[in-house]
Amino acid sequence: QVQLVESGGGLVQPGGSLRLSCVASGFTFSLYIMRWYRQSPGKERELVAALTGGGGGIDYADFVKGRFSISRDDAKNTVYLQMNSLKPEDTGVYYCNAHFSQSHTNYWGQGTQVTVSS
């Protein structure tokens, strides 16, 4: 049974930091591109960051470059999103996604709420 379980969301003041975690199970984690998406109120879900396995390529959305950092620990089947210098517009539900490009398979977590507000 495939599971992606996110944690680490919460309420933080502007300028603050949060670290999201996503623990995966039920598939070969190291073969999958791991991504973080977010869905802000009234907006469509958008890609935040992506990281391939084995120390491969990293990609960030322009609106988080220099503030967010994605990393993964394949031994722990876990992907992280370190979020610094948070802004109110970063508010939303953050989702973990696992993508296997050869079969176009996608798995999703249930999401974790991030609220940036004073």
For each residue, the residues with C-beta under 8 A, 3 or more apart:
1: 25 26
2: 24 25 26 27 107
3: 23 24 25 26
4: 22 23 24 96 97 98 107 108 109 110
5: 22 23 24 109 110
6: 9 20 21 22 94 95 96 109 110 111 112
7: 20 21 22 23 112
8: 18 19 20 21 112
9: 6 18 20 94 112 113 114
10: 18 113 114 115
11: 115 117
12: 16 17 18 86 114 115 116
13: 16 116 117 118
14: 86 87 88 116 117 118
15: 85 86
16: 12 13 86 116
17: 12 82 83 84 85 86
18: 8 9 10 12 83 86 114
19: 8 80 81 82 83
20: 6 7 8 9 36 80 81 83 94 96 112 114
21: 6 7 8 78 79 80
22: 4 5 6 7 34 36 78 79 80 81 96 109
23: 3 4 5 7 76 77 78
24: 2 3 4 5 27 29 32 34 77 78 79 96 98 107
25: 1 2 3 77
26: 1 2 3
27: 2 24 31 32 98 100 107
28: 31 32
29: 24 32 34 53 74 77 98
30: 53 54 74
31: 27 28 53 100
32: 24 27 28 29 53 98 99 100 107
33: 50 51 52 53 98 99 100 101
34: 22 24 29 50 51 53 70 72 79 96 97 98 99
35: 47 48 49 50 51 96 97 98 99
36: 20 22 47 48 49 50 70 79 81 94 95 96 97
37: 45 46 47 48 94 95 97
38: 45 46 48 90 92 93 94 95 114
39: 43 44 45 46 92 93 95 111
40: 43 46 89 91 92
41: 91 92
42:
43: 39 40 46 92
44: 39
45: 37 38 39 95
46: 37 38 39 40 43 61
47: 35 36 37 50 59 61
48: 35 36 37 38 60 61 64 68 81 94
49: 35 36 58 59 60 61 64 68 69 70 81
50: 33 34 35 36 47 57 58 59 70
51: 33 34 35 56 57 58 59 70 71 72 79
52: 33 56 57 58
53: 29 30 31 32 33 34 56 72 74
54: 30 74
55:
56: 51 52 53
57: 50 51 52
58: 49 50 51 52 70
59: 47 49 50 51
60: 48 49 64 65 68 70
61: 46 47 48 49 64 65
62: 65
63: 89
64: 48 49 60 61 67 68 83 90
65: 60 61 62 68
66:
67: 64 83 84 85 86
68: 48 49 60 64 65 81 82 83 84
69: 49 81 82 84
70: 34 36 49 50 51 58 60 79 80 81 82
71: 51 79 80 82
72: 34 51 53 78 79 80
73: 76 77 78 79 80
74: 29 30 53 54 77
75:
76: 23 73
77: 23 24 25 29 73 74
78: 21 22 23 24 72 73
79: 21 22 24 34 36 51 70 71 72 73 96
80: 19 20 21 22 70 71 72 73
81: 19 20 22 36 48 49 68 69 70 94
82: 17 19 68 69 70 71
83: 17 18 19 20 64 67 68 86 90 114
84: 17 67 68 69
85: 15 17 67
86: 12 14 15 16 17 18 67 83 90 114 116
87: 14 90 116
88: 14 91 116 117
89: 40 63 116
90: 38 64 83 86 87 114 116
91: 40 41 88 114 115 116 117
92: 38 39 40 41 43 113 114
93: 38 39 111 112 113 114
94: 6 9 20 36 37 38 48 81 111 112 113 114
95: 6 36 37 38 39 45 108 109 110 111
96: 4 6 20 22 24 34 35 36 79 108 109
97: 4 34 35 36 37 106 107 108 109
98: 4 24 27 29 32 33 34 35 105 106 107
99: 32 33 34 35 104 105 106
100: 27 31 32 33 103 104 105 106
101: 33 104
102:
103: 100
104: 99 100 101
105: 98 99 100
106: 97 98 99 100
107: 2 4 24 27 32 97 98
108: 4 95 96 97
109: 4 5 6 22 95 96 97 112
110: 4 5 6 95
111: 6 39 93 94 95
112: 6 7 8 9 20 93 94 109
113: 9 10 92 93 94
114: 9 10 12 18 20 38 83 86 90 91 92 93 94
115: 10 11 12 91
116: 12 13 14 16 86 87 88 89 90 91
117: 11 13 14 88 91
118: 13 14
